[in-house]
Amino acid sequence: MSISTVDVVVTSPGRNFVTLKIVTSDGVVGWGDATLNGRELSVASYLRDHLASTLVGRDEDRIEDTWQYLYRGAYWRRGPVTMAAIAAVDMALWDIKAKKAGVPLYQLLGGASRDALRAYAHASGNDYETLAQAIRGYVDEGYTAVRIQTGVPGLNRVYGVSDTAKPGERYDYEPAHRAADGSAATRPEEEDWDTPAYLRHVPTIFEKVREEFGPELRLLHDGHHRMSPIEAARLAKSLEPYDLFWLEDVTPGEDQEAFRLVRQHSTTPLATGEVFNSAYDYQTLITERLIDYVRSAPTHTGGVTGMKRLLDFAGIYGIRSGIHGPTDVSPIGMAAALHIDLAIHNFGIQEYMPHNELTLRTFRTSYTFDRGFLHPGDNPGLGVELDEELAARHPYTAAYLPVNRLLDGTVHDW
């Protein structure tokens, strides 16, 4: 049997997704996620214009060979566009193989290493009461781990913080902005930033959270790459009394050696990697044990094959998974993450931002959430099917992630 057709579906049921559909000569359908937030059409073009014709006629069972063919054959290796395209092909082929075998994907990855997957939720607020109400809501739902993001006094809007949330409302934050009327954006919005104010404010929030919610709740925080190495070290040190599960993306990840400075000053666990797209981005971080959790997603790291290879590498050094799970990864990509999570030995935690109702009607899923824990389900394959008719009713609408500027107008790092 061989690959018969390759199609790309771009849809926007509330936010943009790029989905690859591969059909075999015997009619088996495989689905893959190629979503790259704010650059979706780049990946769609890469798939349509450069990869699709090279896949037709290939043996769908030769997954590793196809991965290497696409990675090495292009000459221009790595990069987010290339690796998201390869990821979609890889996911779709694993979906097909597991469907043909009649088993959920995790069974082909060695079977389950655990019964369920601990998830963490996102809580945010421009003030402490709004944040605390959000945390209480997640604790009531059974979550044992919550990411804490806070507004900063003097700043109108902070990335990662919902500025429309009211006390008691669940976190619903989409950082890729469209025009005010919902139509296509023409350029990114700009947000202001003040690192000293942030560094002063964040420890005071964690002090209050620990005082109210006690020592058992696992607390996480994302710095969104906005600190220099010494600023990151200062924050990590100041948060030590509050026993964080991890501190994420404290400094721009491409400078891997910068994490040595943070490690020298603090024992706060570190996580990074959601903007990485291959094991090579992690070499120094992993071999020198400069981080504790790998944050990539299968969608951006070469699919199931690429992500499994990365986590096996990390596991040699005692580093665990913390796979990226935002709403700009489609339910297909989320399902791929959960199957990997269930199979690997070095699972740490899974980020979980539930998709909106329209997205979940468009992508029919079999994975489940129960009292703070996830499971990929036992349907054959990835366990997600796209409703193509519904997807066609929601066309792509341009949206862009914001740009950060310091108060003096300088464009700032993420």
NORKASUL-V748883 format. One record per backbone hydrogen bond with DSSP energy under -0.5 kcal/mol. NH is the residue of the N-H (numbers start at 1). CO is the residue of the C=O. E is the energy in kcal/mol with one decimal. If there is no record, write none. Layout:
nh = (NH,NH)
co = (CO,CO)
e = (E,E)
//
This chain:
nh = (3,4,5,7,9,10,11,11,12,14,17,19,20,21,22,22,23,24,25,27,30,32,34,39,42,43,44,45,46,47,48,49,50,50,51,51,52,54,55,55,56,57,58,62,63,66,67,68,69,70,71,72,73,73,74,75,76,77,83,84,85,86,87,88,89,90,91,92,93,94,95,96,97,98,99,100,101,102,103,105,107,108,108,109,109,110,111,113,114,117,118,119,120,121,123,123,125,131,132,133,134,135,136,137,138,139,140,141,142,143,146,147,148,149,149,151,155,161,163,169,175,177,177,179,182,185,191,193,198,199,200,201,202,203,204,205,205,206,207,208,209,210,211,212,213,214,218,220,221,223,223,225,226,226,227,232,233,234,235,236,237,238,239,240,242,243,245,246,247,248,249,252,255,256,258,259,260,261,261,262,263,264,265,265,266,271,272,276,281,282,283,286,287,288,289,290,291,292,293,294,295,300,301,301,302,303,306,307,308,309,310,311,312,313,314,315,316,316,317,317,318,319,320,321,322,324,324,329,334,335,336,337,338,339,340,341,342,343,344,349,350,351,352,353,354,360,361,362,363,364,364,365,366,368,370,373,374,375,381,383,385,387,388,391,392,393,393,394,400,403,405,406,407,409,412)
co = (58,23,23,21,19,8,9,17,394,12,11,9,32,7,20,30,5,28,2,24,22,20,18,36,39,39,40,41,42,43,44,45,45,46,46,47,47,51,51,52,52,3,55,59,61,62,63,64,65,66,67,68,68,69,70,72,74,75,79,80,81,82,83,84,85,86,87,88,89,90,91,92,93,94,95,96,97,98,98,381,104,104,105,105,106,107,106,342,342,374,116,372,350,145,121,147,149,127,128,129,130,131,132,133,134,135,136,137,139,138,218,121,220,123,147,125,152,158,161,166,173,175,400,183,179,398,403,405,194,195,196,197,198,199,201,201,202,202,203,204,205,206,207,208,209,210,144,146,246,221,248,249,223,414,250,228,229,230,231,232,233,234,235,237,239,240,219,219,269,221,271,227,252,254,255,256,257,257,258,258,259,260,261,262,262,247,293,273,278,279,280,282,283,284,286,285,285,270,270,320,272,297,297,298,83,298,302,303,304,305,306,307,308,309,310,311,312,313,313,314,315,314,292,346,294,295,296,326,330,331,332,333,334,335,336,337,338,339,340,321,118,323,120,325,352,356,357,358,359,362,385,363,383,375,373,370,117,368,103,380,364,362,386,387,388,389,390,391,177,189,191,410,193,406,404)
e = (-2.7,-2.9,-1.8,-2.7,-3.2,-0.5,-0.5,-2.1,-3.0,-2.1,-2.8,-3.0,-2.8,-3.1,-0.5,-2.6,-2.3,-2.3,-2.6,-2.1,-3.0,-2.0,-3.1,-2.6,-0.8,-1.1,-2.1,-2.3,-2.0,-2.5,-2.8,-3.2,-0.5,-1.3,-1.2,-0.7,-2.7,-0.9,-1.0,-1.0,-1.3,-2.7,-2.4,-1.4,-1.7,-2.2,-2.6,-2.4,-2.3,-2.4,-2.4,-2.9,-0.6,-1.3,-0.6,-1.1,-2.2,-1.3,-2.5,-1.9,-2.0,-2.6,-2.1,-1.9,-1.8,-2.7,-3.0,-2.2,-2.2,-2.4,-2.7,-2.2,-2.5,-2.5,-2.1,-2.7,-1.6,-1.0,-2.2,-2.2,-1.7,-0.5,-1.9,-0.7,-0.7,-0.8,-2.1,-3.7,-0.5,-2.4,-0.5,-2.4,-2.0,-1.8,-0.5,-2.7,-1.0,-2.0,-3.3,-2.3,-1.8,-2.3,-2.7,-2.0,-1.8,-2.6,-2.3,-1.1,-1.3,-2.1,-2.6,-3.6,-3.4,-2.0,-0.6,-2.3,-2.3,-2.0,-0.5,-2.6,-0.5,-0.8,-2.5,-2.4,-2.4,-2.4,-3.0,-1.4,-1.9,-2.8,-1.8,-1.9,-2.5,-0.5,-0.7,-1.3,-0.5,-2.0,-1.9,-1.5,-2.4,-2.6,-2.0,-2.2,-3.1,-1.8,-2.6,-1.9,-1.3,-0.5,-3.3,-3.5,-1.6,-0.5,-1.0,-2.8,-2.2,-2.0,-2.3,-2.7,-2.3,-2.4,-1.6,-1.0,-1.8,-1.8,-3.3,-0.9,-2.3,-3.2,-2.3,-0.5,-1.2,-1.3,-1.4,-1.5,-1.5,-0.5,-0.8,-1.0,-2.4,-2.0,-0.8,-0.9,-1.2,-2.0,-1.5,-1.7,-1.0,-1.5,-0.8,-3.0,-2.5,-2.0,-1.4,-2.6,-0.9,-3.2,-1.4,-2.4,-2.2,-1.3,-0.6,-0.9,-0.8,-2.6,-1.6,-2.4,-2.5,-1.9,-2.0,-2.5,-2.1,-1.9,-2.4,-2.3,-1.0,-0.6,-0.6,-1.3,-1.6,-2.1,-2.2,-2.1,-2.3,-0.7,-1.1,-1.3,-2.4,-2.3,-2.1,-1.9,-2.1,-2.1,-1.9,-3.0,-2.3,-1.2,-2.4,-1.3,-2.1,-1.5,-1.9,-1.2,-0.5,-2.1,-1.1,-1.8,-2.9,-0.6,-2.7,-0.6,-1.0,-2.6,-3.1,-1.2,-2.7,-1.8,-2.5,-0.7,-2.1,-3.2,-1.1,-2.5,-1.9,-0.6,-1.0,-1.6,-1.8,-2.9,-2.8,-2.9,-0.8,-2.4,-3.0)
//
